[in-house]
Amino acid sequence: MNTEKADAPRAVIVISSHVARGSVGNRAAVFALETLGFPVWAVPTVTLPWHPGHGRATRIVPPLDQFKALMADLERAPWLGEVGAVLSGYLGEAGQADAVASLVGAVKAKTPDAIYICDPVMGDSGGLYVPETTAIAMRDRLMPIANIATPNRYELEWMAGAPLPDLKSVMAAALHAGPSTMLVTSAPAMMAGSTGNLLLDGSQALLAEHRLIDKPPNGLGDLTAAVYLARILSGQPAAKALQSTTAAVYEILARTAKRGGDELQLETDAQSLSHPMAMVQLRHLLHPGRDKRA
């Protein structure tokens, strides 16, 4: 038995929004990671009664000095060696980015091969839904230190400062975004009526496609980042991790939509996280870094 693997740090620090009702932000990520066997330290960046997309919602953002003090406590925690990864998502304000970056540094100082995955939650097809200062903090402070980033196509467009209408432009922007591994959700698909998750790392470009579902509930990006992280921490190679993550998220989405749910029903479909049955088309694309002589 590989005792080194068994004793490896398995806890994940998840830093994102908390809602009382729903399956977005920390509610989605923590459930997925714990269901897949990973202990979680959960830090709320903002507390809301529900996702603001449902209507007016009171925002409780912790005072920045208190947020930074709590994060500093975590840096000094005697259990920090348990942590093998940090996942950050929605930020309540721009100043939180410095505290996130500091905690990532402390985790990596303790466990050099720990993974930091940045989900730069800032906008969608309608544009930014966070203040521009918060989006800039994610782009300039957190993206450069991430091992993996999981923006949607519209977030990548904003960071790149240009429209990304096709796969070629999305791949070019992902290649220059900073992190060595980019998982871009809502990427253009090759099949009609479909959407894709594009994974680009130093050696391969992969596209996992599934059919579009109209008016999907919120939280798909949060769930995708958490499930992909769990797959990687479990030792799955990138292609298998992308395919099984996409299948799990799509299956939960499709089942929720069939029931008419307005929130992802993770607790009902928890088995889909570990054993998804949905068929997902996986394509191996020409890596843009190898296309320079063309």
N, C-alpha and C positions, 0 to 999 in steps of 0.2 A: 504494500500500500504506500502511496506517495504521501508521506506525512507532511512534507513541505507544502504541498497543495492544500492538504486538509487544514493546515495552520495558517494559510495565507489570509491577509486582511480581507474581510468580506463585507463589513459595514459600509453603507453609502450615506453621505451627507447630502440631503436634498434641500435646496434653498429656492423657494418659490411662493406663489400665492396660496392662501387658504380660503376655501369657501365653506360656509355652513352646509349648504345644499349643493350637490352636484359632484361631477367627476372631472374637474380641471385642476391644473397646477399641482400642488402637493397632494391633493386628494387622489389624483390619477397616478402620479409617480410613486407615492408611498405604497399604495395598494398593490400596484404591479410588482414592485421590487420585493415587498414582503411576501406576496403570494409565490414569487419565484425563488424564495428562500434566502433573501438578503436582509439583514437587520438594517434599519434606517434611523438616522438622526434627522428629524424634520425641523427646518427653520422657516417660519412664515415671514415673508417680506411685506405682506399686506393681508388683512382679514376682511372678507366681504360676506354678505349674506348669501349671494349667488353670483354667477357670472353676469357682468354688466350687460351682456347681450340680451338678457331676459328682461331688462328694464332698470329703472333707477336702483342703485345699490350704494349703501354707505361704505366708504373706504376708511379703514382704520390702519394707518401706516405707523409703525413704531417710531418714536423719536430717534433720530439718527444716532445720537450719542448712546442711547440704550441699545440699539441694534448693534452698533460697533462693540459695545462692552460685552454683549452676549456672544458675539462671534469671537472676541478675544478670549473669553472663557473657554470656548470650544478649542481654540488653539492650544490652551494650556491643559486641556483635559488629560487625565492620566490614562484614558482609554484611546487616545488618538491613534495609537498603533493598530487598533482594530479596523481603521478606516482604509478601504482600498480604492475608493472613488468619491468624487464630488460631482453633483449634478446641480447646475443653477438654471433657473428659468426666469419667470416674470419678476421684475424688480419694482418695488414700491416707489423708489426715487433714485436719482442718479448716484447719490452719495453712497448707496449700498454697494456699488460695484467695487470700491476700494476695499471694503471689509471682506467681500467674497474673494477677491484676489489675494488678500493677506492670508485668509484661511486655507486657500488652495496651496499657497507657498508653505504653510506650516505642515499640511498633510504630506506634501511631497518631500519636505525635509525629513520627515519621519519615515515615509515609505516612498522611496524615489520612483518606483514604477507604478504608483497610484495614478489613476486616470481622472482627468478633469474633462467633463462633457458640458459644453455651454449651449443651452437652447436659448438663443437670443430673441425672446418673446417680445416683439415690438410692433407687429402689424400684420396686415393681410391684404387682400386685393383692394380693400377700400383705403389703404394707406396706413400711416402710423397710428396706433391707438395708445401710445405712451408719449410723454413730452419728448421733444427732440433731444434734450439734454440727457435723458435716460437712454435713448437709443444710441447716442454718441458714446456714452459711458460703456455700454455693452460692446460696441464695435471696437473702441480704442483701448479699453482696459481689460476686457475679459476674452474677447476672441483671440488676441495674440498669445495668450497663455494656455489656451485650450488644446487638449489632445484631439478631441472630437467636437465638432459643432453640428447642430441640427436645425438650421434655419429653414423656413419655408421659402419658396421661390421669391415671394414678394419682399421678405426680409433681406434676402440676398441681393435683390435688385436695389433696395435702398442703400445697403452697405456698399454695393459696387457703383452706385450713382448712375445706373443705366438700365434701360429695359432689357429683359432677358426672355425674348419671345420663343426661343427654341432650345433644344438640348445642347447644341454646340455653344451657344452663348452662356447657358447655365454652367456648363462644365468649365468654360474659360474663367468665369467669375469665381467658381468654387476653387479652382486651382490657385487663385491669387488671394483667397480670403484670409489665409493665415494658418488655421489648424491643419495638421497633416492628414486628418480624415474629415471629410465633409459628407454629411447625410442630408441632402436637400429634399424636403417634402414638397408636395404639390408641384413636382417637376413635370414638364411636358412628357406625354406618353406617345408611344408609336402606334398603339391600337386606338381606333376611334372610340370616343365615349369613355376613355380611361384616364387615370392619373398615375403618376409614378413617384417612387422614392429613388433618388439618384445617390449612389455611394461612390465617392471618389477618394482614393488614397494614393500613396506613392507609386503603386504598381498596377492598379486596376480601376476601371470605371464600370459600374454595374447599375442596371435599372430594373427595379421590381415594379410591375404594373398591376393595377386592378381597376375594375370599372368604377366610374363615378357614381356617387349616391347624392341626390339632390338634398340641399339644406341639411348637411350633416351637423350633429351636435358638436359643441366645442370640446376641446381637450385631446384631440387626435395627436397634435404635436407633442404635448406633454407625455402622453402614453407612449408614443413612438420612441422618444428619447430614453425613457425609463426602460422599456422592453429591450431596446437595442443594447443599452448598457448592461443589462442583466445577461444577455446572450454573450457579450464579449467577456464579461467577468467569469462566465461559466466555461470559457475556453473555445467557444465556437469560432470558426474562421469567418471572415467578413462576409463572404457570399452566402453562407448558410444563415448567419445572423441576420442579414438584410432580408432574405427570403422569409424566414420564420417570423421575424418582427412584422413585416408587412402583412403576412397572412393572419397573424394574431389580431392586429389592429383592424384590418379590414373585416375580419369575421365578427368581431365585437360590434363594429360600426353597422354592418349589414343586419345583424340580429336585433340591435337596438332600433334601427330604422323600421324593420319589419313590425316591431311591436308599437311603433309610433312614439318612442321615448324621446324626450327633449334633452336628456343627458345620457352619456354613455353608461350602460348598465353593467359595470365591471363586476359587481358582486354576483350577478345572475350568470355571467359568462366567464367566470374566473378560469374554467378549464381551458378556454380558448387561449389564455396567456401561455400555458405550458404545452398544450397539444392542439394547435390550430389545424383544422382540416381544409380550410379554404385553399383553392388553387390560385397560385400567383405566378405570373409570367416573369422569369428572370432572364435578362439579356446582358451579355458581355459586350460592352461598347469599346470603340477605339479610344485609348487613353489620350487626352489632349496633349500631354507632355511628349507623346511619341509622334505627334502629328506635325512637328515643326518643320520637317523637311518637305512637306507637301506643298 
